[in-house]
Structures are given as C-alpha cells and as structure tokens.
Amino acid sequence: MSEPIETRITTARAELESALNEIEDRLNVPKQLNRLSRRAQAAYRANPLPWIAGATGAIIVIGGLVAWAIFSDD
C-alpha cells in the first residue's frame, strides 16, 4: 500500500529545505572565504616550507617583471 500523501509531502518539503540550505551555503561568498582562509592557515601551520617557497618565487617573478618594464627599450 502506498504511503499517505501527508508523509510524502513532509518528506518532499524536508528534501527541498535541505537542498535550498546547501545552495545557500555554497553561494555564501564570505562563508566560503572564511573556510578557505582557515584551511590555508592550517596548511601553513602543518608545513610552511611550500608557502615560503611560493612567496619567494612570486617576489622574484614580480621583481623581474618590474625590472623588465623599467629597463626595456619600449
């Protein structure tokens, strides 16, 4: 025998509410940035060497681009 319509409606509403809450959570930019920041901080605390190497590489690249722009013949 089929379940009562009220039960099906209640189940459908709960599923819809869950889906809407998930969409709202994923589209909440400040919340996502906060999560990303916490993950980056935890990764840095766990192993700072890749972060230091990446920052050093970025500084070298930016410095090279600035020097190229200053000393180029254009």
N, C-alpha and C positions, 0 to 999 in steps of 0.2 A: 504494500500500500504506500502511496506517496505521502511525503511529509506535509504537514499543514502549511498553508500559504503564509501564515504569520511567521513561522520558523524560517522559511525561505527568504522572506522579506528582511527579517532581522539579520540573517547571515549575509545577504547581499549588502545591506547597509554597513555592516561591520567591515566587509571586504573593501567597499568603496571608501570608507573612512580611513582604513589602513593605507590604501593606495594614494589617497589625497595627502595624507600626512607624509608619506615617503616622497612624493613630488615636491611638497613644500620644503621638506628638509634638503633635498638636492638643489633646489633653486635659491636657497638662502645663502647668498654670497658671503656675508660676514661670518656666518657659522662655518662655512666651508673653509674660509681663510684662517679662521681660528684653529680648526682641526689640522690644516696643513702646517701652520706655524708650530703647533705642539709636536707634530710628527718630525718636523725638521729639527727642532730643539732636541728631541730625544735621540735622533740620529747623530747629531753633533756630539751630544754627551757620550754616546756609545763609541764613536770613532771620529775624532775631529780631523784626522790627517787628510781624508779626501776633501773636506771643506776648505782646509787651509791651502791645499794644492790647487783647488779650483779657484779660490780667491786670488792666489798668486798668479795663476795663468791668466785670469781676467784682467788683472792690473797690467801685466806685460802686454797683452793684446791691445788694451785701451791706450797704454803709453806708446806703443808702436804706431797705432793709428793717429794719435795726436802728433807725434814726431813726423810722420809721413805727410800729414796735412800741412804742417808748418814748413817743412823743408822741401816740399815738392815744387816743381817748376810751373805748375798750373797757374 
